[in-house]
Amino acid sequence: MRQFKKKRIKRITDTVINRETKPNYAKVVSRDEIRENEYNLNIPRYVDSSDNAESWDIYASMFGGIPKKELNELEHYWQAFPALRDALFSKTSSDYLALKSDDVKNVITHHADVKQFSKAYLAAFSDFDAFLKNVLLTQMQSVKLSKQEAILSKELFTRLENIVLIDKYEAYQLLDDSWLNIAVDLEMIQSEGFAASKQVDPHLVMKKKNGKEQEVQEGWIGHIIPFELVQKIQLNDQLQHLQHLQHLQHLQHLQHLQQNENRLAEISTDYEEILESLSEEDKEAVTIKESNDGFINAAVIKAAKQLRLAIKKSGAFAEASYESKILKVDKLISEEKKLKKQLKTEAENLHLLTKQTIESLNDQQVHELLTLKWINPLVNALNKLPETIINELTAKVQTLAEKYATTYADVANEIHDTEKELSALIDELTGNEFDMQGLGEFQSFLKGE
């Protein structure tokens, strides 16, 4: 079943509650108008929500240029950026224009009107993060979850009142997406106490044991604070108030993990190189998989033991020999096994250290981590809305310019040139009498004879 996004539901409810008429969306009609339509409440009788069909300007299609009437369809942008239109276009006639620069994105982004638009938006939201911290963190125990999203959306809409072009319901959708997770965390903190933020839970997974699915513990997960967030912040040295030694321990674990993972990737490449160097005859050996895409570890280890005994009796094998390559693979298998064991140990150590870190967080550290989990993603998403508008305008202008960039004359000339080239190629062909007659007729067709 199709579900409406919250922004659509919010837009509909606001329109109904406020009894608003919006072009192509909603209309407040009188009883007289309903009576005139014989009490038919079919929506298309009152609101035409269909998209405008794309039209093509005949003159622009023949001679190029951008029709003024099509540019006027972007009027809401030109009203928001009064001087931008003249910066982008020059008149070629009373009804047609041309781009002044091919770098549309650069012209739009660096225009004074656009910069002022972005500046005004950022100013409106300059203290929004502080507002959210006060409401969601300082007052987290008293936040009324059933009403808080409405309060936040009202604040959001108030800040957007004087900001042109930004669809407030797009901003609301970003808020709602974030609120879903924030509300879950707040409910746990309010019902279980603030200590829940420093809690870790067993990570339970379903695994098959003795032919039966069983729930088993596989490490730990943060009750509210994600392990990944703690590790990321520590790696980036953003939690400077954590004990210095603890930070160094985390960094050391992460470096070991990265080094081991890099070496494992190198070993995989070494396997492939050795495999590719084998002859087709060598690939028939018992140490190679039937699919010829890898080695059979057990067979390689067994063969390597026998080869080492042979070396003691008869001396080393030639560097490029199959035997020498199998011994190299055996060493790689041994190294890979050791690295995987180390990697597992390092990962477990990091996991346990993260668990201990969460359990020993102080209140200020929890607030900082919750800011990163709840507030920063929402604020960052909202701050990208002006860029979205700029990108939309850029795309529309570029699409309009490209629409008439290639004229009918250009297409006709290209077809003519292609026909001439093809006709010249036909002159170079040879064949029997019937082939040449057919090619001659085709050549006449190309020449328009």
C-alpha positions as CSV (number, residue, x, y, z in Angstrom):
1,M,0.0,0.0,0.0
2,R,1.3,3.4,-1.0
3,Q,2.1,5.7,2.0
4,F,2.3,9.4,1.9
5,K,5.4,11.1,3.3
6,K,4.9,13.2,6.3
7,K,5.5,16.4,4.3
8,R,2.5,15.6,2.1
9,I,0.3,14.9,5.1
10,K,1.4,18.1,6.8
11,R,0.8,20.1,3.6
12,I,-2.7,18.7,3.2
13,T,-3.7,19.2,6.9
14,D,-2.4,22.8,7.0
15,T,-4.2,23.6,3.7
16,V,-7.5,22.3,5.1
17,I,-7.2,23.8,8.5
18,N,-6.2,27.2,7.1
19,R,-8.7,27.0,4.3
20,E,-6.2,28.0,1.7
21,T,-6.4,28.3,-2.1
22,K,-3.3,27.2,-3.8
23,P,-2.9,27.1,-7.6
24,N,-2.9,23.5,-9.0
25,Y,-3.2,22.2,-5.5
26,A,-6.3,23.3,-3.5
27,K,-9.2,25.7,-3.9
28,V,-11.8,27.0,-1.4
29,V,-15.1,27.0,-3.3
30,S,-18.5,28.4,-2.5
31,R,-21.7,26.6,-2.3
32,D,-22.8,28.4,-5.4
33,E,-19.9,27.0,-7.4
34,I,-20.7,23.5,-6.1
35,R,-24.3,24.0,-7.1
36,E,-23.3,25.2,-10.6
37,N,-21.4,21.9,-10.9
38,E,-24.5,20.0,-10.0
39,Y,-23.0,19.0,-6.6
40,N,-20.3,17.0,-8.3
41,L,-17.3,17.0,-5.9
42,N,-14.9,15.4,-8.3
43,I,-11.6,17.4,-7.6
44,P,-10.5,18.0,-11.2
45,R,-13.7,20.1,-11.7
46,Y,-12.2,22.6,-9.3
47,V,-8.4,22.1,-9.3
48,D,-6.3,21.2,-12.3
49,S,-3.2,19.5,-10.8
50,S,-1.9,18.1,-14.1
51,D,1.6,19.0,-15.3
52,N,2.0,21.4,-18.2
53,A,2.8,19.6,-21.4
54,E,6.2,20.4,-22.7
55,S,6.1,22.7,-25.7
56,W,8.8,23.4,-28.4
57,D,9.3,26.8,-29.9
58,I,9.5,26.5,-33.7
59,Y,11.8,29.6,-34.2
60,A,14.2,28.4,-31.5
61,S,14.2,24.9,-33.0
62,M,15.2,26.3,-36.4
63,F,17.6,29.1,-35.4
64,G,18.5,28.5,-31.8
65,G,18.2,30.8,-28.8
66,I,16.1,30.5,-25.6
67,P,12.5,31.6,-25.9
68,K,11.7,34.4,-23.5
69,K,8.3,32.9,-22.7
70,E,9.9,29.6,-21.5
71,L,12.4,31.6,-19.4
72,N,9.4,33.4,-17.8
73,E,8.3,30.0,-16.4
74,L,11.2,30.4,-13.9
75,E,9.8,33.7,-12.8
76,H,9.8,32.8,-9.1
77,Y,13.5,32.4,-9.3
78,W,14.0,35.8,-11.0
79,Q,11.8,37.4,-8.4
80,A,14.0,36.0,-5.7
81,F,17.2,36.9,-7.6
82,P,16.3,40.2,-9.4
83,A,19.7,40.7,-11.1
84,L,20.6,37.1,-11.9
85,R,18.6,36.9,-15.1
86,D,20.6,39.7,-16.8
87,A,23.8,38.1,-15.5
88,L,23.0,34.8,-17.1
89,F,21.4,35.9,-20.4
90,S,21.8,38.4,-23.2
91,K,19.1,39.4,-25.7
92,T,19.4,38.2,-29.2
93,S,16.0,39.7,-30.2
94,S,12.9,40.9,-28.4
95,D,11.7,37.4,-27.7
96,Y,14.9,35.3,-27.6
97,L,18.0,35.2,-25.4
98,A,21.3,33.4,-25.2
99,L,23.5,32.3,-22.3
100,K,26.4,34.7,-21.6
101,S,28.5,31.9,-20.1
102,D,28.6,28.1,-20.5
103,D,29.5,27.8,-16.8
104,V,26.0,28.3,-15.5
105,K,26.7,26.8,-12.1
106,N,29.6,29.2,-11.5
107,V,27.6,32.3,-12.5
108,I,24.6,31.4,-10.3
109,T,26.6,30.3,-7.3
110,H,28.8,33.4,-7.2
111,H,26.1,35.9,-8.0
112,A,25.4,38.6,-5.3
113,D,21.7,37.8,-5.1
114,V,22.3,34.1,-4.6
115,K,25.0,34.7,-2.0
116,Q,22.6,37.0,-0.1
117,F,19.9,34.3,-0.3
118,S,22.2,31.7,1.3
119,K,23.4,34.3,3.8
120,A,19.9,35.2,4.9
121,Y,19.0,31.5,5.2
122,L,22.0,30.7,7.4
123,A,21.3,33.8,9.5
124,A,17.7,32.6,10.1
125,F,19.1,29.3,11.4
126,S,22.3,30.5,13.0
127,D,21.1,29.6,16.5
128,F,18.8,26.7,15.6
129,D,21.2,24.2,17.0
130,A,21.3,26.1,20.3
131,F,17.5,26.1,20.3
132,L,17.4,22.3,19.8
133,K,20.0,21.7,22.4
134,N,18.0,23.7,25.0
135,V,14.8,21.9,24.1
136,L,16.0,18.4,23.5
137,L,19.0,18.1,25.9
138,T,18.6,20.6,28.7
139,Q,14.9,19.8,29.0
140,M,15.0,16.1,27.9
141,Q,13.3,14.8,31.0
142,S,10.3,17.1,30.6
143,V,9.9,17.1,26.9
144,K,6.3,16.2,26.0
145,L,6.9,13.7,23.2
146,S,3.3,13.8,21.8
147,K,3.5,17.6,21.3
148,Q,7.2,18.3,20.7
149,E,7.4,17.7,17.0
150,A,4.5,20.2,16.4
151,I,6.4,22.8,18.6
152,L,9.6,22.2,16.6
153,S,7.8,22.4,13.3
154,K,6.2,25.7,14.3
155,E,9.7,27.1,15.2
156,L,11.0,25.8,11.8
157,F,8.2,27.5,9.9
158,T,8.7,30.7,11.8
159,R,12.3,30.8,10.8
160,L,11.4,30.2,7.2
161,E,8.7,32.9,6.9
162,N,10.9,35.4,5.2
163,I,13.1,33.0,3.2
164,V,12.0,32.8,-0.4
165,L,12.1,29.6,-2.6
166,I,12.6,27.2,0.3
167,D,9.7,24.8,0.6
168,K,8.9,24.7,4.3
169,Y,7.4,21.2,3.9
170,E,10.7,19.9,2.6
171,A,12.3,21.3,5.8
172,Y,9.5,19.6,7.8
173,Q,10.2,16.3,6.2
174,L,13.9,16.6,7.3
175,L,12.6,17.4,10.8
176,D,10.3,14.4,10.9
177,D,12.9,12.0,9.6
178,S,15.2,13.0,12.5
179,W,12.4,13.2,15.1
180,L,11.5,9.5,14.6
181,N,14.9,8.5,16.1
182,I,15.1,11.3,18.6
183,A,11.7,10.5,20.0
184,V,12.6,6.8,20.6
185,D,15.8,7.8,22.5
186,L,14.0,10.4,24.6
187,E,11.2,8.0,25.5
188,M,13.9,5.5,26.8
189,I,15.7,8.3,28.8
190,Q,12.4,9.5,30.3
191,S,11.1,6.0,31.2
192,E,14.5,4.5,32.3
193,G,16.4,7.5,33.5
194,F,19.4,9.3,32.2
195,A,21.6,6.4,33.1
196,A,20.1,4.6,30.1
197,S,22.3,6.8,27.9
198,K,25.4,5.1,29.4
199,Q,24.0,1.6,29.1
200,V,25.1,-1.2,26.7
201,D,22.9,-4.2,25.8
202,P,23.8,-7.7,24.6
203,H,23.7,-7.9,20.9
204,L,21.5,-10.9,20.2
205,V,21.5,-12.6,16.9
206,M,19.9,-15.8,15.5
207,K,22.3,-18.5,14.6
208,K,21.8,-22.1,13.7
209,K,23.2,-24.6,16.2
210,N,22.6,-28.3,16.0
211,G,20.2,-27.7,13.2
212,K,18.1,-25.3,15.2
213,E,17.8,-21.5,15.2
214,Q,19.0,-20.2,18.5
215,E,19.4,-16.7,19.9
216,V,23.0,-16.1,20.9
217,Q,25.0,-13.0,22.1
218,E,27.4,-11.5,19.6
219,G,29.1,-8.7,21.4
220,W,27.3,-5.5,22.7
221,I,25.4,-2.6,21.3
222,G,24.8,0.9,22.8
223,H,21.4,1.2,24.4
224,I,21.2,4.8,23.1
225,I,24.7,5.8,22.1
226,P,25.9,3.9,19.0
227,F,29.3,2.2,19.2
228,E,30.2,3.6,15.8
229,L,29.6,7.1,16.9
230,V,31.9,6.7,19.9
231,Q,34.7,5.2,17.8
232,K,34.4,7.8,15.1
233,I,34.6,10.7,17.5
234,Q,37.5,9.3,19.3
235,L,39.3,8.5,16.1
236,N,38.8,12.1,15.0
237,D,40.0,13.4,18.4
238,Q,36.7,15.3,18.9
239,L,36.1,14.1,22.5
240,Q,39.2,15.8,24.0
241,H,37.9,15.5,27.5
242,L,38.2,11.7,27.4
243,Q,41.3,10.4,29.1
244,H,44.3,10.8,27.0
245,L,45.5,7.2,27.5
246,Q,42.1,5.8,26.6
247,H,42.2,7.8,23.3
248,L,45.6,6.5,22.5
249,Q,44.4,2.9,23.1
250,H,41.5,3.4,20.7
251,L,43.8,5.0,18.1
252,Q,46.2,2.1,18.4
253,H,43.5,-0.5,18.0
254,L,42.1,1.3,15.0
255,Q,45.5,1.7,13.3
256,H,46.2,-2.0,13.9
257,L,42.8,-2.9,12.4
258,Q,43.5,-0.7,9.3
259,Q,47.0,-2.1,8.8
260,N,45.8,-5.7,9.0
261,E,42.9,-5.0,6.7
262,N,45.2,-3.4,4.2
263,R,47.6,-6.4,4.3
264,L,44.7,-8.8,3.8
265,A,43.7,-7.0,0.7
266,E,47.3,-7.2,-0.6
267,I,47.4,-11.0,0.1
268,S,44.2,-11.4,-2.0
269,T,46.0,-9.6,-4.8
270,D,49.1,-11.8,-4.4
271,Y,46.8,-14.9,-4.7
272,E,45.4,-13.6,-8.0
273,E,48.8,-12.7,-9.4
274,I,50.2,-16.2,-8.7
275,L,47.1,-17.9,-10.1
276,E,47.3,-15.9,-13.3
277,S,51.0,-16.8,-13.7
278,L,50.2,-20.6,-13.7
279,S,50.1,-22.5,-17.0
280,E,47.0,-24.2,-18.1
281,E,48.6,-27.5,-17.2
282,D,49.5,-26.3,-13.7
283,K,45.9,-25.3,-13.2
284,E,44.9,-28.9,-13.5
285,A,46.7,-29.7,-10.2
286,V,44.8,-30.8,-7.1
287,T,45.7,-27.5,-5.4
288,I,43.6,-25.4,-7.8
289,K,39.8,-25.2,-7.6
290,E,37.9,-26.7,-10.4
291,S,36.6,-23.2,-11.3
292,N,40.3,-22.1,-11.7
293,D,39.5,-19.0,-9.7
294,G,41.4,-19.8,-6.5
295,F,43.5,-22.3,-4.4
296,I,42.3,-25.1,-2.2
297,N,44.0,-24.2,1.1
298,A,44.1,-27.7,2.5
299,A,45.6,-29.2,-0.7
300,V,48.2,-26.4,-0.8
301,I,49.2,-26.9,2.8
302,K,49.6,-30.7,2.2
303,A,51.5,-30.2,-1.0
304,A,53.8,-27.6,0.6
305,K,54.8,-30.1,3.3
306,Q,55.9,-32.6,0.7
307,L,57.7,-29.9,-1.3
308,R,59.7,-28.8,1.7
309,L,60.8,-32.3,2.3
310,A,61.8,-32.5,-1.4
311,I,63.9,-29.4,-1.0
312,K,65.9,-30.9,1.8
313,K,66.7,-33.9,-0.4
314,S,67.2,-32.3,-3.8
315,G,67.5,-28.5,-3.3
316,A,65.4,-25.5,-4.1
317,F,62.9,-25.3,-7.0
318,A,63.3,-22.8,-9.8
319,E,61.7,-19.4,-9.0
320,A,59.1,-19.6,-11.9
321,S,58.2,-23.3,-11.2
322,Y,54.8,-24.5,-10.1
323,E,56.3,-25.9,-7.0
324,S,57.9,-22.5,-6.0
325,K,54.6,-20.8,-6.5
326,I,52.7,-23.3,-4.3
327,L,55.2,-22.7,-1.5
328,K,54.6,-18.9,-1.9
329,V,50.8,-19.6,-1.7
330,D,51.4,-21.7,1.4
331,K,53.2,-18.8,3.1
332,L,50.4,-16.4,2.1
333,I,47.8,-18.8,3.6
334,S,49.8,-18.9,6.9
335,E,50.1,-15.1,7.0
336,E,46.5,-14.6,6.1
337,K,45.4,-17.0,8.9
338,K,47.6,-15.2,11.4
339,L,46.3,-11.7,10.3
340,K,42.7,-12.8,10.5
341,K,43.3,-14.0,14.0
342,Q,45.0,-10.7,15.0
343,L,42.3,-8.7,13.3
344,K,39.6,-10.6,15.2
345,T,41.5,-9.9,18.5
346,E,42.0,-6.2,17.7
347,A,38.3,-5.9,16.8
348,E,37.2,-7.6,20.0
349,N,39.6,-5.3,22.0
350,L,38.2,-2.2,20.4
351,H,34.7,-3.4,20.9
352,L,35.2,-4.0,24.6
353,L,37.0,-0.7,25.0
354,T,34.1,1.1,23.4
355,K,31.7,-0.7,25.7
356,Q,33.8,0.5,28.7
357,T,33.9,4.0,27.3
358,I,30.1,4.3,27.0
359,E,29.6,2.9,30.5
360,S,32.1,5.5,31.9
361,L,30.8,8.6,30.1
362,N,30.0,11.6,32.2
363,D,26.9,13.7,31.6
364,Q,28.6,16.3,29.5
365,Q,30.1,13.7,27.2
366,V,26.6,12.1,26.8
367,H,25.2,15.5,25.8
368,E,28.0,16.0,23.3
369,L,27.4,12.6,21.7
370,L,23.6,13.1,21.7
371,T,24.2,16.4,20.0
372,L,26.1,14.6,17.3
373,K,23.5,11.9,17.0
374,W,20.3,14.0,17.2
375,I,21.0,17.6,16.4
376,N,23.9,17.9,14.0
377,P,22.4,15.6,11.3
378,L,19.2,17.7,11.3
379,V,21.0,21.0,11.2
380,N,23.4,19.9,8.5
381,A,20.5,18.6,6.4
382,L,18.6,21.9,6.8
383,N,21.7,23.9,5.9
384,K,21.8,22.1,2.5
385,L,18.4,23.3,1.4
386,P,19.7,26.6,-0.2
387,E,22.3,24.5,-2.1
388,T,19.4,22.3,-3.3
389,I,17.6,25.3,-4.7
390,I,20.7,26.6,-6.4
391,N,21.2,23.2,-8.0
392,E,17.6,23.0,-9.1
393,L,17.8,26.4,-10.8
394,T,21.2,25.5,-12.4
395,A,19.7,22.3,-13.8
396,K,16.6,24.1,-15.2
397,V,18.7,26.7,-16.9
398,Q,21.1,24.2,-18.4
399,T,18.2,22.0,-19.6
400,L,16.6,25.0,-21.3
401,A,19.8,26.0,-23.0
402,E,20.5,22.4,-24.2
403,K,16.9,22.1,-25.4
404,Y,17.6,24.5,-28.3
405,A,21.4,24.2,-28.5
406,T,21.1,21.9,-31.6
407,T,19.0,23.5,-34.3
408,Y,17.2,21.7,-37.1
409,A,19.8,23.2,-39.5
410,D,22.6,21.6,-37.4
411,V,20.8,18.2,-37.6
412,A,20.2,18.6,-41.3
413,N,23.9,19.5,-42.0
414,E,25.1,16.6,-39.9
415,I,22.8,14.2,-41.8
416,H,24.1,15.6,-45.1
417,D,27.7,15.3,-44.1
418,T,27.1,11.7,-42.9
419,E,25.4,10.8,-46.2
420,K,28.4,12.2,-48.2
421,E,30.9,10.2,-46.1
422,L,28.8,7.1,-46.5
423,S,28.5,7.6,-50.3
424,A,32.3,8.1,-50.5
425,L,32.8,4.8,-48.7
426,I,30.5,3.0,-51.1
427,D,32.7,4.2,-54.0
428,E,35.5,2.1,-52.4
429,L,33.5,-1.1,-52.2
430,T,33.7,-3.9,-54.8
431,G,31.3,-6.8,-55.5
432,N,29.5,-8.7,-58.2
433,E,27.1,-7.1,-60.7
434,F,24.1,-7.3,-58.4
435,D,25.9,-6.0,-55.4
436,M,27.1,-3.0,-57.3
437,Q,23.6,-2.3,-58.6
438,G,22.2,-2.4,-55.1
439,L,24.9,-0.2,-53.8
440,G,24.4,2.2,-56.7
441,E,20.7,2.5,-55.9
442,F,21.5,3.1,-52.2
443,Q,24.0,5.8,-53.2
444,S,21.4,7.5,-55.4
445,F,19.1,7.5,-52.4
446,L,21.7,9.1,-50.2
447,K,22.3,11.8,-52.8
448,G,18.6,12.5,-53.1
449,E,18.5,11.5,-56.7
